[in-house]
Amino acid sequence: MSSEQEPISIETREVTKTYGERAAVNHVSLQVKKGEFVSLLGPSGCGKTTLLRMLGGLEQPDQGSILLGGRDVTGIPAYGRNSNMIFQQLALFPHMDVFNNIAYGLKVKKLPKADIRRQVHEMLELVQLGDYGRRAVSQLSGGQAQRVAIARALINRPEVLLLDEPLSALDMQLRLDMQRELKRIQREFGGTFIFVTHDQNEAMNMSDRIGVMRAGKLLQYATPDEIYEKPTDSFVAKFIGDTNLLATRVLGQDTNGIRVECFGYSLLVKTGEDTPVAIVGARHSLSIRNEYIRLGEDAIPCLNKLDGRVIEAVYGGANIRYTIQIAEGFLVQASALHQRGASRFSPGEPIRIGFDPEDALLLSEPMLQDPAQEEGI
Ligand SMILES: Nc1ncnc2c1ncn2[C@@H]1O[C@H](COP(=O)(O)OP(=O)(O)OP(=O)(O)O)[C@@H](O)[C@H]1O
């Protein structure tokens, strides 16, 4: 089946929401397929929560439309939609036990008691809290409370479950456990989940697709692999993973690739389907992931080689992170696997670095400034 034919769970078409003068969400179009786990990722204030709230009917767009299960639900409030939402504050009913918290949605629908009991038990099994039905919610750990909130949100079998940073209040270890747990639940339940986070690792670990947002715009919507390997612009490249963005000028193009100039070096870059058309003299950012930079003897076979000096070497367990100065104002960050017996380089040491054309990506827009500094990330 082609991706065009796969059923769409939820879709936005050119959705815009403005507060005062400012578009919190600006002409965003995206499609989420049934059974997908999608993350909306971006720095604080980029509009992720506003978009999620519009998907759930808690806010209404000023422009554009939203389709849920193929039906236009624009303008329909949350209670009229077959979606459900989990927030960072879980808001479990404190006076009810776990069973009754989960059963609530079915009781409102006035389902027969036996059906409610059976479905609540199925949900308790799904979230691995089989014996906790009679437990007061005040006696749950943070992770258990999360599971109850998930079970309560799923019991009505929503077309889509919307999650607004539900793990951000948990400590690191529990957060990692809950990431795995949430993925397992989503797989077993077979539902569509849309998850808001500003944590790139969380988004990379969990998602089938990630929507990267900035200042209300959806910059890129693709699989974690694609976003990492083929970011569409310097903001995405910098926000996901660690990368060097070099300011370059196109010298020319031949069958081997595009040749660019950077601080007096002539570098060869591979052309790909997304590579911008090479116009001689045009300025483009070149993105090279820190881990794709080879150091010392490893740089010898590389087609692009530069000479510099180690400024800093930071030991990080599995990796060593080097800052290398190639020229005044030209610093490169490299991350080398820390293996027993492998060469290590010390601050002050001259060093040769290299990279192959296919390990660098020429981005379509010129580098004006460091996007990470601009956003304060
Ligand atoms: N009810 C509102 N009234 C006025 N402005 C709002 C309102 N809700 C959000 N905004 C503004 O819209 C922009 C996007 O906010 P939103 O909460 O969607 O961002 P976010 O990416 O989820 O950020 P965070 O990660 O900090 O929650 C921000 O500039 C915010 O101040």
The ligand as an SDF file (V2000), in Angstrom:
LIG
                    3D

 31 33  0  0  0  0  0  0  0  0999 V2000
   -3.8410   32.0340   25.4090 N   0  0  0  0  0  0  0  0  0  0  0  0
   -2.8220   32.7290   24.8860 C   0  0  0  0  0  0  0  0  0  0  0  0
   -2.8730   34.0750   24.8210 N   0  0  0  0  0  0  0  0  0  0  0  0
   -1.8570   34.8020   24.2820 C   0  0  0  0  0  0  0  0  0  0  0  0
   -0.7350   34.2460   23.7880 N   0  0  0  0  0  0  0  0  0  0  0  0
   -0.6120   32.9100   23.8500 C   0  0  0  0  0  0  0  0  0  0  0  0
   -1.6430   32.0820   24.3910 C   0  0  0  0  0  0  0  0  0  0  0  0
   -1.2580   30.7860   24.3040 N   0  0  0  0  0  0  0  0  0  0  0  0
   -0.0240   30.7990   23.7350 C   0  0  0  0  0  0  0  0  0  0  0  0
    0.3470   32.0750   23.4470 N   0  0  0  0  0  0  0  0  0  0  0  0
    1.6090   32.4710   22.7910 C   0  0  0  0  0  0  0  0  0  0  0  0
    1.7320   31.7240   21.6010 O   0  0  0  0  0  0  0  0  0  0  0  0
    3.0700   31.3040   21.4020 C   0  0  0  0  0  0  0  0  0  0  0  0
    3.1410   29.7910   21.3110 C   0  0  0  0  0  0  0  0  0  0  0  0
    2.8210   29.2380   22.5890 O   0  0  0  0  0  0  0  0  0  0  0  0
    2.7670   27.6700   22.8670 P   0  0  0  0  0  0  0  0  0  0  0  0
    2.3650   27.4710   24.2920 O   0  0  0  0  0  0  0  0  0  0  0  0
    1.9430   27.0290   21.8230 O   0  0  0  0  0  0  0  0  0  0  0  0
    4.2850   27.2650   22.6470 O   0  0  0  0  0  0  0  0  0  0  0  0
    5.0420   25.9260   23.0310 P   0  0  0  0  0  0  0  0  0  0  0  0
    5.9110   25.6330   21.8670 O   0  0  0  0  0  0  0  0  0  0  0  0
    4.0980   24.8800   23.4520 O   0  0  0  0  0  0  0  0  0  0  0  0
    5.9300   26.4110   24.2460 O   0  0  0  0  0  0  0  0  0  0  0  0
    6.2910   25.6520   25.6400 P   0  0  0  0  0  0  0  0  0  0  0  0
    7.1860   24.5330   25.2870 O   0  0  0  0  0  0  0  0  0  0  0  0
    6.9710   26.7400   26.4110 O   0  0  0  0  0  0  0  0  0  0  0  0
    4.9850   25.2310   26.2320 O   0  0  0  0  0  0  0  0  0  0  0  0
    3.8730   31.8890   22.5510 C   0  0  0  0  0  0  0  0  0  0  0  0
    4.4500   33.0960   22.1240 O   0  0  0  0  0  0  0  0  0  0  0  0
    2.8390   32.1250   23.6210 C   0  0  0  0  0  0  0  0  0  0  0  0
    3.2110   33.1930   24.4590 O   0  0  0  0  0  0  0  0  0  0  0  0
  1  2  1  0
  2  3  1  0
  2  7  2  0
  3  4  2  0
  4  5  1  0
  5  6  2  0
  6  7  1  0
  6 10  1  0
  7  8  1  0
  8  9  2  0
  9 10  1  0
 10 11  1  0
 11 12  1  0
 11 30  1  0
 12 13  1  0
 13 14  1  0
 13 28  1  0
 14 15  1  0
 15 16  1  0
 16 17  2  0
 16 18  1  0
 16 19  1  0
 19 20  1  0
 20 21  2  0
 20 22  1  0
 20 23  1  0
 23 24  1  0
 24 25  2  0
 24 26  1  0
 24 27  1  0
 28 29  1  0
 28 30  1  0
 30 31  1  0
M  END
$$$$
